[in-house]
Amino acid sequence: HPELNELHQQARRQRHAGTLMVARRLVELDALRPGLNDATAADTIYALAAPDTYLLLVHDRSWTPDAYERWLTDQMSHALLREPTPP
């Protein structure tokens, strides 16, 4: 249905805009790994936190929501954040 397709596309645009806001904040905090920019970080968040990923792992593979949350946190941390500097 064309009306549902437009709604789906709008939701995807809004989700991407949200990921870009998060990525830009990580840039402001100087938290991104060296070599990453806001666009690449936003795309990484967009892909890793996709609703389909949640459904695949929690519904298809029987992960608990808590296990998914821990996995997602770990994946995003490794993919996006610079290593902490020792005190």
C-alpha positions, -999 to 999 in steps of 0.1 A, spaced: 0 0 0 14 34 -10 2 51 21 20 26 43 52 29 23 53 67 28 48 62 65 76 36 66 99 59 47 91 88 71 99 66 101 132 56 86 141 93 79 132 102 115 152 73 129 182 84 108 178 120 120 179 107 156 210 87 150 227 117 135 219 138 166 235 111 188 266 109 165 270 147 165 269 147 202 296 121 203 317 144 181 311 173 204 323 152 233 353 140 213 342 105 221 344 89 186 372 66 176 398 82 155 389 82 118 351 82 124 329 112 115 294 120 124 279 105 92 297 71 96 289 70 133 252 77 125 251 50 99 267 25 123 241 33 150 213 31 124 224 -3 113 232 -18 147 201 -5 164 177 -14 136 144 -29 147 151 -59 124 183 -67 144 162 -67 176 136 -90 160 162 -113 146 180 -118 179 152 -117 204 123 -133 185 141 -155 160 171 -165 181 154 -164 215 177 -139 231 163 -121 262 158 -83 258 185 -79 285 210 -100 265 202 -80 234 207 -47 253 241 -59 266 252 -70 231 241 -38 215 259 -17 241 291 -37 236 289 -35 198 283 2 198 310 9 223 335 -11 202 324 4 169 321 40 179 340 50 210 376 59 215 396 39 240 395 56 274 428 73 283 444 62 315 443 88 343 
